[in-house]
Amino acid sequence: MADRQTMIKVLYFARLREDLGRSSEEIALPGDVSTVASLRAHLMTRGGAWQTALAQGRALRVAVNQEMAEPATPVRAGDEIAFFPPVTGG
């Protein structure tokens, strides 16, 4: 298990939670992951449902530490990253 200081918490909401079969996980921050975009790409390497649910063509919103984030937003050890589909309403 990785040192606690190198961990990030990843949350999945709505359709993603259903598609991936989990609402959250803690993972060791890989050395090559430094942005939201690189985290998304890293998670997609798991293949299967991960590849489909997080595919670049899929509309997803991301928050880092409960603030809306862009693909270039930095990801650091200790962060909480949430992936969720865009909210639609009427």
PyMOL Python script that loads the backbone (N, CA, C, O; Angstrom):
from pymol import cmd

cmd.read_pdbstr("""\
ATOM      1  N   MET A   1       0.848  -1.192   0.000  1.00  0.00           N
ATOM      2  CA  MET A   1       0.000   0.000   0.000  1.00  0.00           C
ATOM      3  C   MET A   1       0.880   1.237   0.000  1.00  0.00           C
ATOM      4  O   MET A   1       1.915   1.272   0.666  1.00  0.00           O
ATOM      5  N   ALA A   2       0.483   2.216  -0.722  1.00  0.00           N
ATOM      6  CA  ALA A   2       1.266   3.448  -0.834  1.00  0.00           C
ATOM      7  C   ALA A   2       1.200   4.246   0.460  1.00  0.00           C
ATOM      8  O   ALA A   2       0.271   4.101   1.255  1.00  0.00           O
ATOM      9  N   ASP A   3       2.175   5.064   0.647  1.00  0.00           N
ATOM     10  CA  ASP A   3       2.207   5.979   1.776  1.00  0.00           C
ATOM     11  C   ASP A   3       0.981   6.881   1.718  1.00  0.00           C
ATOM     12  O   ASP A   3       0.580   7.321   0.640  1.00  0.00           O
ATOM     13  N   ARG A   4       0.395   7.151   2.854  1.00  0.00           N
ATOM     14  CA  ARG A   4      -0.845   7.948   2.922  1.00  0.00           C
ATOM     15  C   ARG A   4      -0.693   9.293   2.201  1.00  0.00           C
ATOM     16  O   ARG A   4      -1.661   9.781   1.617  1.00  0.00           O
ATOM     17  N   GLN A   5       0.483   9.895   2.227  1.00  0.00           N
ATOM     18  CA  GLN A   5       0.690  11.203   1.603  1.00  0.00           C
ATOM     19  C   GLN A   5       0.659  11.153   0.078  1.00  0.00           C
ATOM     20  O   GLN A   5       0.559  12.197  -0.567  1.00  0.00           O
ATOM     21  N   THR A   6       0.741   9.976  -0.502  1.00  0.00           N
ATOM     22  CA  THR A   6       0.732   9.889  -1.961  1.00  0.00           C
ATOM     23  C   THR A   6      -0.640   9.492  -2.504  1.00  0.00           C
ATOM     24  O   THR A   6      -0.789   9.263  -3.704  1.00  0.00           O
ATOM     25  N   MET A   7      -1.633   9.411  -1.633  1.00  0.00           N
ATOM     26  CA  MET A   7      -2.955   8.942  -2.041  1.00  0.00           C
ATOM     27  C   MET A   7      -3.847  10.102  -2.509  1.00  0.00           C
ATOM     28  O   MET A   7      -3.708  11.244  -2.071  1.00  0.00           O
ATOM     29  N   ILE A   8      -4.761   9.757  -3.414  1.00  0.00           N
ATOM     30  CA  ILE A   8      -5.833  10.678  -3.793  1.00  0.00           C
ATOM     31  C   ILE A   8      -7.140   9.916  -3.633  1.00  0.00           C
ATOM     32  O   ILE A   8      -7.164   8.687  -3.694  1.00  0.00           O
ATOM     33  N   LYS A   9      -8.219  10.648  -3.429  1.00  0.00           N
ATOM     34  CA  LYS A   9      -9.545  10.040  -3.359  1.00  0.00           C
ATOM     35  C   LYS A   9     -10.285  10.425  -4.625  1.00  0.00           C
ATOM     36  O   LYS A   9     -10.343  11.597  -4.997  1.00  0.00           O
ATOM     37  N   VAL A  10     -10.856   9.414  -5.287  1.00  0.00           N
ATOM     38  CA  VAL A  10     -11.596   9.649  -6.512  1.00  0.00           C
ATOM     39  C   VAL A  10     -13.054   9.250  -6.269  1.00  0.00           C
ATOM     40  O   VAL A  10     -13.344   8.144  -5.810  1.00  0.00           O
ATOM     41  N   LEU A  11     -13.958  10.170  -6.584  1.00  0.00           N
ATOM     42  CA  LEU A  11     -15.390   9.946  -6.409  1.00  0.00           C
ATOM     43  C   LEU A  11     -16.068   9.851  -7.766  1.00  0.00           C
ATOM     44  O   LEU A  11     -15.692  10.546  -8.711  1.00  0.00           O
ATOM     45  N   TYR A  12     -17.068   8.986  -7.854  1.00  0.00           N
ATOM     46  CA  TYR A  12     -17.823   8.799  -9.094  1.00  0.00           C
ATOM     47  C   TYR A  12     -19.306   8.995  -8.779  1.00  0.00           C
ATOM     48  O   TYR A  12     -19.822   8.408  -7.828  1.00  0.00           O
ATOM     49  N   PHE A  13     -19.987   9.813  -9.571  1.00  0.00           N
ATOM     50  CA  PHE A  13     -21.381  10.121  -9.311  1.00  0.00           C
ATOM     51  C   PHE A  13     -22.284   9.714 -10.470  1.00  0.00           C
ATOM     52  O   PHE A  13     -21.839   9.583 -11.610  1.00  0.00           O
ATOM     53  N   ALA A  14     -23.569   9.518 -10.151  1.00  0.00           N
ATOM     54  CA  ALA A  14     -24.637   9.269 -11.112  1.00  0.00           C
ATOM     55  C   ALA A  14     -24.299   8.089 -12.032  1.00  0.00           C
ATOM     56  O   ALA A  14     -23.969   7.004 -11.553  1.00  0.00           O
ATOM     57  N   ARG A  15     -24.381   8.299 -13.330  1.00  0.00           N
ATOM     58  CA  ARG A  15     -24.156   7.243 -14.317  1.00  0.00           C
ATOM     59  C   ARG A  15     -22.791   6.585 -14.140  1.00  0.00           C
ATOM     60  O   ARG A  15     -22.662   5.373 -14.307  1.00  0.00           O
ATOM     61  N   LEU A  16     -21.777   7.373 -13.804  1.00  0.00           N
ATOM     62  CA  LEU A  16     -20.432   6.804 -13.641  1.00  0.00           C
ATOM     63  C   LEU A  16     -20.396   5.799 -12.500  1.00  0.00           C
ATOM     64  O   LEU A  16     -19.771   4.745 -12.617  1.00  0.00           O
ATOM     65  N   ARG A  17     -21.064   6.121 -11.399  1.00  0.00           N
ATOM     66  CA  ARG A  17     -21.093   5.204 -10.258  1.00  0.00           C
ATOM     67  C   ARG A  17     -21.720   3.876 -10.693  1.00  0.00           C
ATOM     68  O   ARG A  17     -21.236   2.803 -10.331  1.00  0.00           O
ATOM     69  N   GLU A  18     -22.793   3.962 -11.467  1.00  0.00           N
ATOM     70  CA  GLU A  18     -23.461   2.750 -11.951  1.00  0.00           C
ATOM     71  C   GLU A  18     -22.581   1.987 -12.934  1.00  0.00           C
ATOM     72  O   GLU A  18     -22.434   0.770 -12.823  1.00  0.00           O
ATOM     73  N   ASP A  19     -21.996   2.699 -13.896  1.00  0.00           N
ATOM     74  CA  ASP A  19     -21.171   2.047 -14.920  1.00  0.00           C
ATOM     75  C   ASP A  19     -19.934   1.375 -14.332  1.00  0.00           C
ATOM     76  O   ASP A  19     -19.534   0.301 -14.782  1.00  0.00           O
ATOM     77  N   LEU A  20     -19.329   2.008 -13.329  1.00  0.00           N
ATOM     78  CA  LEU A  20     -18.067   1.519 -12.779  1.00  0.00           C
ATOM     79  C   LEU A  20     -18.253   0.625 -11.555  1.00  0.00           C
ATOM     80  O   LEU A  20     -17.308  -0.019 -11.100  1.00  0.00           O
ATOM     81  N   GLY A  21     -19.471   0.589 -11.030  1.00  0.00           N
ATOM     82  CA  GLY A  21     -19.748  -0.291  -9.903  1.00  0.00           C
ATOM     83  C   GLY A  21     -19.142   0.146  -8.590  1.00  0.00           C
ATOM     84  O   GLY A  21     -18.953  -0.671  -7.689  1.00  0.00           O
ATOM     85  N   ARG A  22     -18.835   1.430  -8.470  1.00  0.00           N
ATOM     86  CA  ARG A  22     -18.293   1.947  -7.210  1.00  0.00           C
ATOM     87  C   ARG A  22     -18.559   3.441  -7.133  1.00  0.00           C
ATOM     88  O   ARG A  22     -18.696   4.113  -8.155  1.00  0.00           O
ATOM     89  N   SER A  23     -18.630   3.950  -5.916  1.00  0.00           N
ATOM     90  CA  SER A  23     -18.867   5.380  -5.727  1.00  0.00           C
ATOM     91  C   SER A  23     -17.583   6.138  -5.423  1.00  0.00           C
ATOM     92  O   SER A  23     -17.515   7.352  -5.616  1.00  0.00           O
ATOM     93  N   SER A  24     -16.558   5.420  -4.946  1.00  0.00           N
ATOM     94  CA  SER A  24     -15.291   6.095  -4.638  1.00  0.00           C
ATOM     95  C   SER A  24     -14.189   5.062  -4.494  1.00  0.00           C
ATOM     96  O   SER A  24     -14.437   3.862  -4.381  1.00  0.00           O
ATOM     97  N   GLU A  25     -12.974   5.565  -4.500  1.00  0.00           N
ATOM     98  CA  GLU A  25     -11.802   4.730  -4.242  1.00  0.00           C
ATOM     99  C   GLU A  25     -10.636   5.632  -3.875  1.00  0.00           C
ATOM    100  O   GLU A  25     -10.606   6.810  -4.231  1.00  0.00           O
ATOM    101  N   GLU A  26      -9.688   5.066  -3.164  1.00  0.00           N
ATOM    102  CA  GLU A  26      -8.433   5.769  -2.899  1.00  0.00           C
ATOM    103  C   GLU A  26      -7.366   5.056  -3.705  1.00  0.00           C
ATOM    104  O   GLU A  26      -7.248   3.831  -3.662  1.00  0.00           O
ATOM    105  N   ILE A  27      -6.591   5.840  -4.443  1.00  0.00           N
ATOM    106  CA  ILE A  27      -5.518   5.251  -5.233  1.00  0.00           C
ATOM    107  C   ILE A  27      -4.222   6.022  -4.989  1.00  0.00           C
ATOM    108  O   ILE A  27      -4.229   7.204  -4.646  1.00  0.00           O
ATOM    109  N   ALA A  28      -3.128   5.319  -5.177  1.00  0.00           N
ATOM    110  CA  ALA A  28      -1.821   5.972  -5.106  1.00  0.00           C
ATOM    111  C   ALA A  28      -1.678   6.848  -6.341  1.00  0.00           C
ATOM    112  O   ALA A  28      -1.949   6.402  -7.456  1.00  0.00           O
ATOM    113  N   LEU A  29      -1.262   8.069  -6.151  1.00  0.00           N
ATOM    114  CA  LEU A  29      -1.096   8.998  -7.270  1.00  0.00           C
ATOM    115  C   LEU A  29       0.094   8.542  -8.114  1.00  0.00           C
ATOM    116  O   LEU A  29       1.234   8.598  -7.654  1.00  0.00           O
ATOM    117  N   PRO A  30      -0.164   8.088  -9.352  1.00  0.00           N
ATOM    118  CA  PRO A  30       0.941   7.652 -10.205  1.00  0.00           C
ATOM    119  C   PRO A  30       1.875   8.823 -10.526  1.00  0.00           C
ATOM    120  O   PRO A  30       1.435   9.969 -10.617  1.00  0.00           O
ATOM    121  N   GLY A  31       3.153   8.529 -10.696  1.00  0.00           N
ATOM    122  CA  GLY A  31       4.129   9.574 -10.953  1.00  0.00           C
ATOM    123  C   GLY A  31       3.890  10.362 -12.227  1.00  0.00           C
ATOM    124  O   GLY A  31       4.298  11.519 -12.332  1.00  0.00           O
ATOM    125  N   ASP A  32       3.223   9.732 -13.207  1.00  0.00           N
ATOM    126  CA  ASP A  32       2.986  10.422 -14.472  1.00  0.00           C
ATOM    127  C   ASP A  32       1.650  11.157 -14.510  1.00  0.00           C
ATOM    128  O   ASP A  32       1.269  11.682 -15.556  1.00  0.00           O
ATOM    129  N   VAL A  33       0.941  11.201 -13.401  1.00  0.00           N
ATOM    130  CA  VAL A  33      -0.346  11.897 -13.332  1.00  0.00           C
ATOM    131  C   VAL A  33      -0.169  13.211 -12.578  1.00  0.00           C
ATOM    132  O   VAL A  33       0.159  13.228 -11.392  1.00  0.00           O
ATOM    133  N   SER A  34      -0.395  14.317 -13.299  1.00  0.00           N
ATOM    134  CA  SER A  34      -0.237  15.627 -12.658  1.00  0.00           C
ATOM    135  C   SER A  34      -1.406  16.561 -12.931  1.00  0.00           C
ATOM    136  O   SER A  34      -1.472  17.654 -12.368  1.00  0.00           O
ATOM    137  N   THR A  35      -2.341  16.133 -13.803  1.00  0.00           N
ATOM    138  CA  THR A  35      -3.494  16.971 -14.149  1.00  0.00           C
ATOM    139  C   THR A  35      -4.756  16.102 -14.174  1.00  0.00           C
ATOM    140  O   THR A  35      -4.689  14.873 -14.157  1.00  0.00           O
ATOM    141  N   VAL A  36      -5.902  16.777 -14.214  1.00  0.00           N
ATOM    142  CA  VAL A  36      -7.175  16.077 -14.353  1.00  0.00           C
ATOM    143  C   VAL A  36      -7.166  15.212 -15.613  1.00  0.00           C
ATOM    144  O   VAL A  36      -7.591  14.057 -15.576  1.00  0.00           O
ATOM    145  N   ALA A  37      -6.685  15.762 -16.721  1.00  0.00           N
ATOM    146  CA  ALA A  37      -6.658  15.009 -17.985  1.00  0.00           C
ATOM    147  C   ALA A  37      -5.793  13.759 -17.877  1.00  0.00           C
ATOM    148  O   ALA A  37      -6.179  12.701 -18.374  1.00  0.00           O
ATOM    149  N   SER A  38      -4.639  13.861 -17.242  1.00  0.00           N
ATOM    150  CA  SER A  38      -3.773  12.682 -17.139  1.00  0.00           C
ATOM    151  C   SER A  38      -4.339  11.654 -16.165  1.00  0.00           C
ATOM    152  O   SER A  38      -4.103  10.457 -16.333  1.00  0.00           O
ATOM    153  N   LEU A  39      -5.086  12.097 -15.147  1.00  0.00           N
ATOM    154  CA  LEU A  39      -5.756  11.148 -14.257  1.00  0.00           C
ATOM    155  C   LEU A  39      -6.839  10.395 -15.024  1.00  0.00           C
ATOM    156  O   LEU A  39      -6.955   9.175 -14.908  1.00  0.00           O
ATOM    157  N   ARG A  40      -7.618  11.115 -15.796  1.00  0.00           N
ATOM    158  CA  ARG A  40      -8.671  10.482 -16.602  1.00  0.00           C
ATOM    159  C   ARG A  40      -8.057   9.448 -17.541  1.00  0.00           C
ATOM    160  O   ARG A  40      -8.561   8.330 -17.648  1.00  0.00           O
ATOM    161  N   ALA A  41      -6.977   9.815 -18.218  1.00  0.00           N
ATOM    162  CA  ALA A  41      -6.294   8.890 -19.130  1.00  0.00           C
ATOM    163  C   ALA A  41      -5.769   7.666 -18.373  1.00  0.00           C
ATOM    164  O   ALA A  41      -5.870   6.539 -18.859  1.00  0.00           O
ATOM    165  N   HIS A  42      -5.213   7.892 -17.193  1.00  0.00           N
ATOM    166  CA  HIS A  42      -4.697   6.790 -16.372  1.00  0.00           C
ATOM    167  C   HIS A  42      -5.823   5.821 -16.007  1.00  0.00           C
ATOM    168  O   HIS A  42      -5.656   4.607 -16.125  1.00  0.00           O
ATOM    169  N   LEU A  43      -6.953   6.341 -15.570  1.00  0.00           N
ATOM    170  CA  LEU A  43      -8.075   5.480 -15.192  1.00  0.00           C
ATOM    171  C   LEU A  43      -8.608   4.703 -16.399  1.00  0.00           C
ATOM    172  O   LEU A  43      -9.054   3.564 -16.258  1.00  0.00           O
ATOM    173  N   MET A  44      -8.563   5.315 -17.580  1.00  0.00           N
ATOM    174  CA  MET A  44      -9.030   4.641 -18.796  1.00  0.00           C
ATOM    175  C   MET A  44      -8.169   3.429 -19.145  1.00  0.00           C
ATOM    176  O   MET A  44      -8.646   2.510 -19.811  1.00  0.00           O
ATOM    177  N   THR A  45      -6.914   3.411 -18.710  1.00  0.00           N
ATOM    178  CA  THR A  45      -6.045   2.274 -19.028  1.00  0.00           C
ATOM    179  C   THR A  45      -6.505   0.995 -18.345  1.00  0.00           C
ATOM    180  O   THR A  45      -6.002  -0.085 -18.656  1.00  0.00           O
ATOM    181  N   ARG A  46      -7.452   1.099 -17.420  1.00  0.00           N
ATOM    182  CA  ARG A  46      -8.010  -0.102 -16.784  1.00  0.00           C
ATOM    183  C   ARG A  46      -8.843  -0.910 -17.773  1.00  0.00           C
ATOM    184  O   ARG A  46      -9.117  -2.089 -17.545  1.00  0.00           O
ATOM    185  N   GLY A  47      -9.248  -0.270 -18.880  1.00  0.00           N
ATOM    186  CA  GLY A  47      -9.997  -0.965 -19.924  1.00  0.00           C
ATOM    187  C   GLY A  47     -11.460  -1.186 -19.554  1.00  0.00           C
ATOM    188  O   GLY A  47     -11.935  -0.686 -18.534  1.00  0.00           O
ATOM    189  N   GLY A  48     -12.163  -1.931 -20.384  1.00  0.00           N
ATOM    190  CA  GLY A  48     -13.553  -2.283 -20.136  1.00  0.00           C
ATOM    191  C   GLY A  48     -14.444  -1.086 -19.860  1.00  0.00           C
ATOM    192  O   GLY A  48     -14.431  -0.103 -20.601  1.00  0.00           O
ATOM    193  N   ALA A  49     -15.215  -1.177 -18.792  1.00  0.00           N
ATOM    194  CA  ALA A  49     -16.149  -0.106 -18.426  1.00  0.00           C
ATOM    195  C   ALA A  49     -15.420   1.216 -18.205  1.00  0.00           C
ATOM    196  O   ALA A  49     -15.972   2.281 -18.482  1.00  0.00           O
ATOM    197  N   TRP A  50     -14.186   1.157 -17.709  1.00  0.00           N
ATOM    198  CA  TRP A  50     -13.409   2.385 -17.459  1.00  0.00           C
ATOM    199  C   TRP A  50     -13.132   3.102 -18.772  1.00  0.00           C
ATOM    200  O   TRP A  50     -13.298   4.317 -18.876  1.00  0.00           O
ATOM    201  N   GLN A  51     -12.714   2.346 -19.759  1.00  0.00           N
ATOM    202  CA  GLN A  51     -12.408   2.916 -21.075  1.00  0.00           C
ATOM    203  C   GLN A  51     -13.653   3.583 -21.656  1.00  0.00           C
ATOM    204  O   GLN A  51     -13.574   4.682 -22.204  1.00  0.00           O
ATOM    205  N   THR A  52     -14.793   2.922 -21.535  1.00  0.00           N
ATOM    206  CA  THR A  52     -16.044   3.429 -22.089  1.00  0.00           C
ATOM    207  C   THR A  52     -16.561   4.637 -21.309  1.00  0.00           C
ATOM    208  O   THR A  52     -16.876   5.669 -21.901  1.00  0.00           O
ATOM    209  N   ALA A  53     -16.648   4.512 -19.992  1.00  0.00           N
ATOM    210  CA  ALA A  53     -17.266   5.555 -19.160  1.00  0.00           C
ATOM    211  C   ALA A  53     -16.467   6.856 -19.163  1.00  0.00           C
ATOM    212  O   ALA A  53     -17.041   7.940 -19.063  1.00  0.00           O
ATOM    213  N   LEU A  54     -15.133   6.750 -19.278  1.00  0.00           N
ATOM    214  CA  LEU A  54     -14.280   7.938 -19.195  1.00  0.00           C
ATOM    215  C   LEU A  54     -13.737   8.375 -20.556  1.00  0.00           C
ATOM    216  O   LEU A  54     -12.899   9.274 -20.627  1.00  0.00           O
ATOM    217  N   ALA A  55     -14.204   7.751 -21.629  1.00  0.00           N
ATOM    218  CA  ALA A  55     -13.701   8.056 -22.969  1.00  0.00           C
ATOM    219  C   ALA A  55     -13.735   9.559 -23.245  1.00  0.00           C
ATOM    220  O   ALA A  55     -14.626  10.272 -22.784  1.00  0.00           O
ATOM    221  N   GLN A  56     -12.750  10.016 -24.002  1.00  0.00           N
ATOM    222  CA  GLN A  56     -12.598  11.454 -24.255  1.00  0.00           C
ATOM    223  C   GLN A  56     -13.819  12.085 -24.907  1.00  0.00           C
ATOM    224  O   GLN A  56     -14.062  13.277 -24.715  1.00  0.00           O
ATOM    225  N   GLY A  57     -14.592  11.326 -25.668  1.00  0.00           N
ATOM    226  CA  GLY A  57     -15.778  11.885 -26.302  1.00  0.00           C
ATOM    227  C   GLY A  57     -16.963  12.045 -25.360  1.00  0.00           C
ATOM    228  O   GLY A  57     -17.939  12.715 -25.698  1.00  0.00           O
ATOM    229  N   ARG A  58     -16.884  11.437 -24.185  1.00  0.00           N
ATOM    230  CA  ARG A  58     -17.982  11.499 -23.218  1.00  0.00           C
ATOM    231  C   ARG A  58     -17.936  12.822 -22.467  1.00  0.00           C
ATOM    232  O   ARG A  58     -16.878  13.268 -22.024  1.00  0.00           O
ATOM    233  N   ALA A  59     -19.101  13.435 -22.335  1.00  0.00           N
ATOM    234  CA  ALA A  59     -19.182  14.693 -21.581  1.00  0.00           C
ATOM    235  C   ALA A  59     -19.094  14.373 -20.092  1.00  0.00           C
ATOM    236  O   ALA A  59     -19.936  13.659 -19.549  1.00  0.00           O
ATOM    237  N   LEU A  60     -18.070  14.907 -19.446  1.00  0.00           N
ATOM    238  CA  LEU A  60     -17.883  14.716 -18.011  1.00  0.00           C
ATOM    239  C   LEU A  60     -17.475  16.031 -17.380  1.00  0.00           C
ATOM    240  O   LEU A  60     -16.768  16.837 -17.986  1.00  0.00           O
ATOM    241  N   ARG A  61     -17.922  16.232 -16.176  1.00  0.00           N
ATOM    242  CA  ARG A  61     -17.457  17.362 -15.374  1.00  0.00           C
ATOM    243  C   ARG A  61     -16.523  16.791 -14.318  1.00  0.00           C
ATOM    244  O   ARG A  61     -16.638  15.627 -13.933  1.00  0.00           O
ATOM    245  N   VAL A  62     -15.604  17.617 -13.858  1.00  0.00           N
ATOM    246  CA  VAL A  62     -14.654  17.189 -12.840  1.00  0.00           C
ATOM    247  C   VAL A  62     -14.505  18.296 -11.820  1.00  0.00           C
ATOM    248  O   VAL A  62     -14.469  19.477 -12.163  1.00  0.00           O
ATOM    249  N   ALA A  63     -14.419  17.901 -10.568  1.00  0.00           N
ATOM    250  CA  ALA A  63     -14.132  18.851  -9.490  1.00  0.00           C
ATOM    251  C   ALA A  63     -12.912  18.344  -8.736  1.00  0.00           C
ATOM    252  O   ALA A  63     -12.771  17.146  -8.492  1.00  0.00           O
ATOM    253  N   VAL A  64     -12.033  19.271  -8.369  1.00  0.00           N
ATOM    254  CA  VAL A  64     -10.878  18.955  -7.538  1.00  0.00           C
ATOM    255  C   VAL A  64     -11.077  19.706  -6.230  1.00  0.00           C
ATOM    256  O   VAL A  64     -11.184  20.932  -6.206  1.00  0.00           O
ATOM    257  N   ASN A  65     -11.124  18.949  -5.149  1.00  0.00           N
ATOM    258  CA  ASN A  65     -11.368  19.529  -3.820  1.00  0.00           C
ATOM    259  C   ASN A  65     -12.620  20.408  -3.817  1.00  0.00           C
ATOM    260  O   ASN A  65     -12.630  21.505  -3.258  1.00  0.00           O
ATOM    261  N   GLN A  66     -13.672  19.896  -4.457  1.00  0.00           N
ATOM    262  CA  GLN A  66     -15.001  20.500  -4.506  1.00  0.00           C
ATOM    263  C   GLN A  66     -15.062  21.812  -5.278  1.00  0.00           C
ATOM    264  O   GLN A  66     -15.978  22.610  -5.076  1.00  0.00           O
ATOM    265  N   GLU A  67     -14.093  22.038  -6.160  1.00  0.00           N
ATOM    266  CA  GLU A  67     -14.128  23.202  -7.046  1.00  0.00           C
ATOM    267  C   GLU A  67     -14.061  22.702  -8.482  1.00  0.00           C
ATOM    268  O   GLU A  67     -13.267  21.817  -8.803  1.00  0.00           O
ATOM    269  N   MET A  68     -14.896  23.274  -9.343  1.00  0.00           N
ATOM    270  CA  MET A  68     -14.920  22.840 -10.735  1.00  0.00           C
ATOM    271  C   MET A  68     -13.523  22.940 -11.344  1.00  0.00           C
ATOM    272  O   MET A  68     -12.779  23.886 -11.085  1.00  0.00           O
ATOM    273  N   ALA A  69     -13.191  21.949 -12.151  1.00  0.00           N
ATOM    274  CA  ALA A  69     -11.841  21.855 -12.691  1.00  0.00           C
ATOM    275  C   ALA A  69     -11.879  21.703 -14.211  1.00  0.00           C
ATOM    276  O   ALA A  69     -12.878  21.273 -14.788  1.00  0.00           O
ATOM    277  N   GLU A  70     -10.778  22.062 -14.832  1.00  0.00           N
ATOM    278  CA  GLU A  70     -10.553  21.910 -16.268  1.00  0.00           C
ATOM    279  C   GLU A  70      -9.556  20.766 -16.467  1.00  0.00           C
ATOM    280  O   GLU A  70      -8.921  20.331 -15.506  1.00  0.00           O
ATOM    281  N   PRO A  71      -9.412  20.275 -17.704  1.00  0.00           N
ATOM    282  CA  PRO A  71      -8.444  19.203 -17.944  1.00  0.00           C
ATOM    283  C   PRO A  71      -7.026  19.524 -17.460  1.00  0.00           C
ATOM    284  O   PRO A  71      -6.306  18.625 -17.028  1.00  0.00           O
ATOM    285  N   ALA A  72      -6.621  20.791 -17.529  1.00  0.00           N
ATOM    286  CA  ALA A  72      -5.259  21.166 -17.130  1.00  0.00           C
ATOM    287  C   ALA A  72      -5.116  21.441 -15.629  1.00  0.00           C
ATOM    288  O   ALA A  72      -4.018  21.751 -15.169  1.00  0.00           O
ATOM    289  N   THR A  73      -6.199  21.336 -14.863  1.00  0.00           N
ATOM    290  CA  THR A  73      -6.130  21.584 -13.422  1.00  0.00           C
ATOM    291  C   THR A  73      -5.181  20.580 -12.779  1.00  0.00           C
ATOM    292  O   THR A  73      -5.296  19.381 -13.029  1.00  0.00           O
ATOM    293  N   PRO A  74      -4.241  21.051 -11.952  1.00  0.00           N
ATOM    294  CA  PRO A  74      -3.293  20.143 -11.292  1.00  0.00           C
ATOM    295  C   PRO A  74      -3.985  19.168 -10.337  1.00  0.00           C
ATOM    296  O   PRO A  74      -4.995  19.497  -9.714  1.00  0.00           O
ATOM    297  N   VAL A  75      -3.423  17.972 -10.237  1.00  0.00           N
ATOM    298  CA  VAL A  75      -3.843  16.961  -9.272  1.00  0.00           C
ATOM    299  C   VAL A  75      -2.630  16.659  -8.409  1.00  0.00           C
ATOM    300  O   VAL A  75      -1.547  16.355  -8.909  1.00  0.00           O
ATOM    301  N   ARG A  76      -2.837  16.749  -7.100  1.00  0.00           N
ATOM    302  CA  ARG A  76      -1.733  16.531  -6.164  1.00  0.00           C
ATOM    303  C   ARG A  76      -2.128  15.502  -5.115  1.00  0.00           C
ATOM    304  O   ARG A  76      -3.313  15.272  -4.872  1.00  0.00           O
ATOM    305  N   ALA A  77      -1.135  14.889  -4.502  1.00  0.00           N
ATOM    306  CA  ALA A  77      -1.387  13.947  -3.418  1.00  0.00           C
ATOM    307  C   ALA A  77      -2.292  14.602  -2.378  1.00  0.00           C
ATOM    308  O   ALA A  77      -2.119  15.774  -2.044  1.00  0.00           O
ATOM    309  N   GLY A  78      -3.250  13.844  -1.873  1.00  0.00           N
ATOM    310  CA  GLY A  78      -4.175  14.347  -0.869  1.00  0.00           C
ATOM    311  C   GLY A  78      -5.438  14.963  -1.444  1.00  0.00           C
ATOM    312  O   GLY A  78      -6.375  15.250  -0.699  1.00  0.00           O
ATOM    313  N   ASP A  79      -5.485  15.173  -2.764  1.00  0.00           N
ATOM    314  CA  ASP A  79      -6.661  15.785  -3.386  1.00  0.00           C
ATOM    315  C   ASP A  79      -7.837  14.816  -3.435  1.00  0.00           C
ATOM    316  O   ASP A  79      -7.676  13.597  -3.389  1.00  0.00           O
ATOM    317  N   GLU A  80      -9.029  15.409  -3.530  1.00  0.00           N
ATOM    318  CA  GLU A  80     -10.247  14.656  -3.776  1.00  0.00           C
ATOM    319  C   GLU A  80     -10.742  15.067  -5.163  1.00  0.00           C
ATOM    320  O   GLU A  80     -11.009  16.245  -5.405  1.00  0.00           O
ATOM    321  N   ILE A  81     -10.864  14.103  -6.066  1.00  0.00           N
ATOM    322  CA  ILE A  81     -11.275  14.374  -7.436  1.00  0.00           C
ATOM    323  C   ILE A  81     -12.607  13.688  -7.686  1.00  0.00           C
ATOM    324  O   ILE A  81     -12.743  12.484  -7.464  1.00  0.00           O
ATOM    325  N   ALA A  82     -13.589  14.450  -8.145  1.00  0.00           N
ATOM    326  CA  ALA A  82     -14.916  13.906  -8.412  1.00  0.00           C
ATOM    327  C   ALA A  82     -15.218  13.988  -9.909  1.00  0.00           C
ATOM    328  O   ALA A  82     -15.050  15.036 -10.533  1.00  0.00           O
ATOM    329  N   PHE A  83     -15.663  12.877 -10.467  1.00  0.00           N
ATOM    330  CA  PHE A  83     -16.108  12.809 -11.855  1.00  0.00           C
ATOM    331  C   PHE A  83     -17.624  12.657 -11.869  1.00  0.00           C
ATOM    332  O   PHE A  83     -18.176  11.841 -11.131  1.00  0.00           O
ATOM    333  N   PHE A  84     -18.296  13.438 -12.706  1.00  0.00           N
ATOM    334  CA  PHE A  84     -19.748  13.322 -12.792  1.00  0.00           C
ATOM    335  C   PHE A  84     -20.228  13.821 -14.146  1.00  0.00           C
ATOM    336  O   PHE A  84     -19.575  14.654 -14.775  1.00  0.00           O
ATOM    337  N   PRO A  85     -21.383  13.303 -14.596  1.00  0.00           N
ATOM    338  CA  PRO A  85     -21.927  13.778 -15.870  1.00  0.00           C
ATOM    339  C   PRO A  85     -22.467  15.195 -15.718  1.00  0.00           C
ATOM    340  O   PRO A  85     -22.810  15.610 -14.611  1.00  0.00           O
ATOM    341  N   PRO A  86     -22.546  15.940 -16.821  1.00  0.00           N
ATOM    342  CA  PRO A  86     -23.129  17.277 -16.745  1.00  0.00           C
ATOM    343  C   PRO A  86     -24.550  17.187 -16.225  1.00  0.00           C
ATOM    344  O   PRO A  86     -25.272  16.239 -16.532  1.00  0.00           O
ATOM    345  N   VAL A  87     -24.947  18.161 -15.447  1.00  0.00           N
ATOM    346  CA  VAL A  87     -26.298  18.180 -14.902  1.00  0.00           C
ATOM    347  C   VAL A  87     -27.226  18.846 -15.911  1.00  0.00           C
ATOM    348  O   VAL A  87     -26.954  19.936 -16.413  1.00  0.00           O
ATOM    349  N   THR A  88     -28.311  18.169 -16.187  1.00  0.00           N
ATOM    350  CA  THR A  88     -29.326  18.761 -17.051  1.00  0.00           C
ATOM    351  C   THR A  88     -30.589  18.920 -16.225  1.00  0.00           C
ATOM    352  O   THR A  88     -30.853  18.127 -15.321  1.00  0.00           O
ATOM    353  N   GLY A  89     -31.338  19.906 -16.525  1.00  0.00           N
ATOM    354  CA  GLY A  89     -32.554  20.128 -15.747  1.00  0.00           C
ATOM    355  C   GLY A  89     -33.509  21.011 -16.499  1.00  0.00           C
ATOM    356  O   GLY A  89     -33.229  21.480 -17.602  1.00  0.00           O
ATOM    357  N   GLY A  90     -34.624  21.221 -15.886  1.00  0.00           N
ATOM    358  CA  GLY A  90     -35.605  22.051 -16.546  1.00  0.00           C
ATOM    359  C   GLY A  90     -36.500  22.724 -15.560  1.00  0.00           C
ATOM    360  O   GLY A  90     -37.397  23.471 -15.949  1.00  0.00           O
TER     361      GLY A  90
END
""", "prot")
cmd.dss("prot")
cmd.show_as("cartoon", "prot")
cmd.util.cbc("prot")
cmd.orient("prot")
